[in-house]
Protein backbone atom coordinates (compact mmCIF):
# COMPACT_ATOMS: atom_id res chain seq x y z
CA UNK A 1 0.00 0.00 0.00
CA UNK A 2 1.37 3.41 -0.96
CA UNK A 3 1.99 6.08 1.68
CA UNK A 4 -0.86 8.56 1.92
CA UNK A 5 -3.48 6.16 0.58
CA UNK A 6 -6.33 5.23 2.85
CA UNK A 7 -9.55 3.29 2.69
CA UNK A 8 -11.22 6.01 4.70
CA UNK A 9 -13.40 8.34 2.68
CA UNK A 10 -13.35 12.06 3.33
CA UNK A 11 -15.85 13.39 5.83
CA UNK A 12 -18.66 15.73 4.95
CA UNK A 13 -18.04 19.29 6.06
CA UNK A 14 -19.97 22.53 6.03
CA UNK A 15 -19.10 26.08 6.93
CA UNK A 16 -20.86 27.64 9.87
CA UNK A 17 -23.27 30.41 9.03
CA UNK A 18 -21.94 33.91 9.56
CA UNK A 19 -24.37 34.68 12.38
CA UNK A 20 -24.14 31.27 14.08
CA UNK A 21 -24.92 31.79 17.78
CA UNK A 22 -25.59 35.49 17.32
CA UNK A 23 -29.36 35.03 17.49
CA UNK A 24 -29.04 33.32 20.88
CA UNK A 25 -26.91 36.17 22.21
CA UNK A 26 -29.38 38.76 20.91
CA UNK A 27 -32.27 36.88 22.52
CA UNK A 28 -30.43 36.65 25.86
CA UNK A 29 -29.63 40.36 25.75
CA UNK A 30 -33.25 41.17 24.89
CA UNK A 31 -34.63 39.24 27.86
CA UNK A 32 -31.91 40.60 30.14
CA UNK A 33 -32.81 44.17 29.15
CA UNK A 34 -36.49 43.37 29.67
CA UNK A 35 -35.76 42.20 33.22
CA UNK A 36 -33.75 45.36 33.97
CA UNK A 37 -36.35 47.72 32.50
CA UNK A 38 -39.23 46.04 34.29
CA UNK A 39 -37.38 46.09 37.62
CA UNK A 40 -36.47 49.76 37.13
CA UNK A 41 -40.17 50.48 36.66
CA UNK A 42 -41.17 48.49 39.75
CA UNK A 43 -42.74 45.70 37.69
CA UNK A 44 -41.12 42.86 39.65
CA UNK A 45 -43.89 40.37 38.89
CA UNK A 46 -43.47 40.77 35.14
CA UNK A 47 -39.67 40.82 35.49
CA UNK A 48 -39.85 37.44 37.25
CA UNK A 49 -41.33 35.75 34.16
CA UNK A 50 -38.79 37.29 31.81
CA UNK A 51 -36.04 36.17 34.17
CA UNK A 52 -37.42 32.62 34.13
CA UNK A 53 -37.14 32.59 30.34
CA UNK A 54 -33.64 34.11 30.49
CA UNK A 55 -32.49 31.42 32.95
CA UNK A 56 -33.86 28.74 30.63
CA UNK A 57 -31.94 30.17 27.65
CA UNK A 58 -28.72 30.61 29.65
CA UNK A 59 -28.96 26.95 30.69
CA UNK A 60 -28.63 26.15 26.98
CA UNK A 61 -32.16 24.88 26.58
CA UNK A 62 -34.30 25.60 23.54
CA UNK A 63 -37.53 27.50 23.89
CA UNK A 64 -40.55 25.35 23.10
CA UNK A 65 -43.02 26.83 20.63
CA UNK A 66 -46.09 24.64 20.95
CA UNK A 67 -45.84 22.65 24.19
CA UNK A 68 -47.92 24.75 26.56
CA UNK A 69 -47.12 22.53 29.55
CA UNK A 70 -43.38 23.02 29.01
CA UNK A 71 -43.89 26.78 28.52
CA UNK A 72 -45.82 26.97 31.79
CA UNK A 73 -43.04 25.04 33.54
CA UNK A 74 -40.44 27.49 32.27
CA UNK A 75 -42.53 30.41 33.48
CA UNK A 76 -42.94 28.80 36.88
CA UNK A 77 -46.74 28.70 36.78
N, CA and C of each residue as an Amber inpcrd file, in Angstrom:
protein
   231
   0.8410000  -1.1860000   0.0000000   0.0000000   0.0000000   0.0000000
   0.8840000   1.2460000   0.0000000   0.5660000   2.1970000  -0.8450000
   1.3670000   3.4120000  -0.9590000   1.1200000   4.3290000   0.2350000
   2.1280000   5.1060000   0.5940000   1.9870000   6.0850000   1.6760000
   0.9730000   7.1390000   1.2650000   0.1290000   7.5230000   2.1880000
  -0.8620000   8.5590000   1.9150000  -2.1900000   8.0060000   1.4160000
  -2.2250000   6.7510000   1.0390000  -3.4790000   6.1640000   0.5810000
  -4.2350000   5.6160000   1.7850000  -5.5150000   5.6980000   1.7320000
  -6.3270000   5.2330000   2.8450000  -7.6570000   4.7260000   2.3180000
  -8.2220000   3.7970000   3.0370000  -9.5460000   3.2940000   2.6900000
 -10.6480000   4.1730000   3.2730000 -10.2300000   5.1370000   4.0660000
 -11.2190000   6.0120000   4.7000000 -11.6290000   7.1160000   3.7340000
 -12.9350000   7.2650000   3.5590000 -13.4030000   8.3440000   2.6760000
 -13.4230000   9.6570000   3.4430000 -13.3720000  10.7420000   2.6940000
 -13.3490000  12.0590000   3.3260000 -14.6900000  12.3560000   3.9770000
 -14.6250000  13.0380000   5.1020000 -15.8500000  13.3860000   5.8270000
 -16.5730000  14.5470000   5.1890000 -17.8680000  14.6120000   5.4560000
 -18.6630000  15.7350000   4.9530000 -18.4280000  16.9290000   5.8690000
 -18.2460000  18.0800000   5.2800000 -18.0420000  19.2930000   6.0600000
 -18.9800000  20.3800000   5.5660000 -19.2020000  21.3420000   6.4240000
 -19.9670000  22.5290000   6.0320000 -19.4350000  23.7090000   6.8240000
 -19.5400000  24.8720000   6.2430000 -19.1030000  26.0830000   6.9260000
 -20.2340000  26.5890000   7.8090000 -19.8660000  27.0740000   8.9670000
 -20.8550000  27.6440000   9.8690000 -21.4010000  28.9260000   9.2590000
 -22.6590000  29.1810000   9.5160000 -23.2740000  30.4110000   9.0280000
 -22.6090000  31.6030000   9.7150000 -22.5900000  32.7080000   9.0460000
 -21.9420000  33.9070000   9.5570000 -22.4730000  34.3020000  10.9300000
 -23.7760000  34.2440000  11.1260000 -24.3670000  34.6760000  12.3830000
 -24.5980000  33.5530000  13.3650000 -23.9490000  32.4170000  13.1980000
 -24.1370000  31.2690000  14.0780000 -23.9680000  31.6710000  15.5420000
 -24.9790000  31.4550000  16.3630000 -24.9170000  31.7910000  17.7750000
 -25.2930000  33.2350000  18.0800000 -25.2920000  34.0860000  17.0860000
 -25.5910000  35.4930000  17.3160000 -27.0540000  35.6910000  17.7080000
 -27.9490000  34.9120000  17.1430000 -29.3630000  35.0330000  17.4950000
 -29.5940000  34.7150000  18.9610000 -28.9090000  33.6730000  19.4700000
 -29.0440000  33.3180000  20.8820000 -28.5710000  34.4600000  21.7700000
 -27.4500000  35.0560000  21.4170000 -26.9120000  36.1650000  22.2060000
 -27.8750000  37.3550000  22.1820000 -28.4220000  37.6450000  21.0210000
 -29.3750000  38.7590000  20.9120000 -30.6180000  38.4870000  21.7550000
 -31.0800000  37.2310000  21.7490000 -32.2660000  36.8840000  22.5240000
 -31.9740000  36.9930000  24.0200000 -30.7900000  36.5390000  24.4430000
 -30.4260000  36.6490000  25.8580000 -30.3330000  38.1090000  26.2770000
 -29.7260000  38.9390000  25.4390000 -29.6310000  40.3640000  25.7540000
 -31.0050000  41.0120000  25.8160000 -31.8860000  40.6260000  24.8970000
 -33.2490000  41.1680000  24.8910000 -33.9480000  40.8730000  26.2120000
 -33.9390000  39.6050000  26.6210000 -34.6310000  39.2390000  27.8550000
 -33.9450000  39.8560000  29.0740000 -32.6330000  39.9700000  29.0450000
 -31.9050000  40.6030000  30.1380000 -32.2980000  42.0740000  30.2660000
 -32.3820000  42.7690000  29.1340000 -32.8100000  44.1730000  29.1540000
 -34.2600000  44.2910000  29.6200000 -35.0910000  43.3580000  29.2140000
 -36.4910000  43.3660000  29.6650000 -36.5610000  43.2820000  31.1850000
 -35.7820000  42.3550000  31.7640000 -35.7600000  42.2010000  33.2200000
 -35.3360000  43.5100000  33.8760000 -34.2530000  44.1080000  33.3880000
 -33.7490000  45.3610000  33.9710000 -34.7770000  46.4800000  33.8770000
 -35.3770000  46.6400000  32.7100000 -36.3470000  47.7230000  32.5000000
 -37.5690000  47.5320000  33.3830000 -38.0500000  46.3000000  33.4540000
 -39.2260000  46.0380000  34.2900000 -38.9270000  46.2790000  35.7600000
 -37.7430000  45.8580000  36.2240000 -37.3790000  46.0890000  37.6230000
 -37.2060000  47.5780000  37.9130000 -36.6330000  48.3130000  36.9640000
 -36.4710000  49.7620000  37.1350000 -37.8160000  50.4690000  37.2480000
 -38.8360000  49.8820000  36.6380000 -40.1670000  50.4760000  36.6570000
 -41.0850000  49.7950000  37.6610000 -40.4470000  49.1390000  38.6410000
 -41.1650000  48.4890000  39.7470000 -42.2010000  47.4800000  39.2760000
 -41.8740000  46.7590000  38.2290000 -42.7370000  45.7010000  37.6890000
 -42.0820000  44.3400000  37.9680000 -41.8350000  44.0740000  39.2660000
 -41.1150000  42.8630000  39.6530000 -41.8220000  41.5840000  39.2290000
 -43.1440000  41.5800000  39.2850000 -43.8860000  40.3670000  38.8940000
 -43.6430000  40.0240000  37.4300000 -43.7170000  41.0140000  36.5660000
 -43.4680000  40.7740000  35.1450000 -42.0030000  40.4150000  34.9100000
 -41.1000000  41.0830000  35.6360000 -39.6660000  40.8180000  35.4910000
 -39.3550000  39.3690000  35.8480000 -40.0610000  38.8260000  36.8270000
 -39.8490000  37.4400000  37.2480000 -40.0170000  36.4770000  36.0720000
 -41.0630000  36.6690000  35.2790000 -41.3320000  35.7540000  34.1650000
 -40.2790000  35.8800000  33.0660000 -39.8470000  37.1030000  32.7970000
 -38.7870000  37.2880000  31.8070000 -37.4840000  36.6520000  32.2990000
 -37.2410000  36.7610000  33.6090000 -36.0350000  36.1670000  34.1700000
 -36.0850000  34.6370000  34.1000000 -37.2640000  34.0690000  34.2570000
 -37.4230000  32.6150000  34.1330000 -37.0220000  32.1670000  32.7230000
 -37.4710000  32.9150000  31.7340000 -37.1410000  32.5920000  30.3400000
 -35.6410000  32.7690000  30.1140000 -35.0760000  33.8520000  30.6250000
 -33.6450000  34.1060000  30.4870000 -32.8300000  32.9730000  31.1040000
 -33.2040000  32.5300000  32.3010000 -32.4940000  31.4230000  32.9510000
 -32.5450000  30.1580000  32.0980000 -33.6800000  29.9160000  31.4860000
 -33.8560000  28.7370000  30.6260000 -32.9140000  28.8110000  29.4190000
 -32.8180000  29.9780000  28.8170000 -31.9400000  30.1660000  27.6520000
 -30.4720000  30.0430000  28.0600000 -30.1020000  30.6600000  29.1840000
 -28.7160000  30.6070000  29.6540000 -28.3000000  29.1670000  29.9490000
 -29.2420000  28.3580000  30.4000000 -28.9560000  26.9480000  30.6870000
 -28.7290000  26.1480000  29.4010000 -28.8850000  26.8100000  28.2530000
 -28.6300000  26.1530000  26.9770000 -29.8090000  25.3640000  26.4400000
 -30.9630000  25.6100000  27.0080000 -32.1580000  24.8760000  26.5780000
 -32.9260000  25.6780000  25.5300000 -33.5140000  24.9550000  24.5930000
 -34.3000000  25.5960000  23.5360000 -35.6620000  26.0140000  24.0800000
 -36.1920000  27.0720000  23.5050000 -37.5330000  27.5020000  23.8850000
 -38.5660000  26.6940000  23.0980000 -39.5160000  26.0870000  23.8000000
 -40.5510000  25.3470000  23.0960000 -41.5180000  26.3180000  22.4320000
 -42.0990000  25.9180000  21.3120000 -43.0160000  26.8250000  20.6280000
 -44.4690000  26.3810000  20.7280000 -44.7040000  25.1100000  20.9520000
 -46.0890000  24.6410000  20.9490000 -46.4810000  23.8740000  22.2060000
 -45.5270000  23.4410000  23.0070000 -45.8380000  22.6490000  24.1880000
 -46.1850000  23.5740000  25.3560000 -47.4760000  23.7950000  25.5440000
 -47.9240000  24.7460000  26.5620000 -47.5480000  24.3140000  27.9740000
 -47.5000000  23.0220000  28.2270000 -47.1200000  22.5260000  29.5540000
 -45.6650000  22.8760000  29.8400000 -44.8000000  22.6860000  28.8500000
 -43.3850000  23.0180000  29.0050000 -43.2080000  24.5300000  29.1520000
 -43.9620000  25.3030000  28.4090000 -43.8860000  26.7790000  28.5190000
 -44.2900000  27.2110000  29.9160000 -45.3660000  26.6420000  30.4450000
 -45.8200000  26.9720000  31.7950000 -44.7640000  26.5980000  32.8270000
 -44.0970000  25.4670000  32.6290000 -43.0350000  25.0400000  33.5440000
 -41.8990000  26.0420000  33.5580000 -41.5090000  26.5040000  32.3640000
 -40.4380000  27.4910000  32.2650000 -40.8160000  28.7770000  32.9910000
 -42.0580000  29.1780000  32.8340000 -42.5350000  30.4140000  33.4840000
 -42.7310000  30.2680000  34.9790000 -42.7560000  29.0280000  35.4570000
 -42.9390000  28.8020000  36.8790000 -44.3830000  28.9110000  37.3310000
 -45.3010000  28.6530000  36.4220000 -46.7370000  28.7010000  36.7780000
 -47.3660000  27.3280000  36.6490000
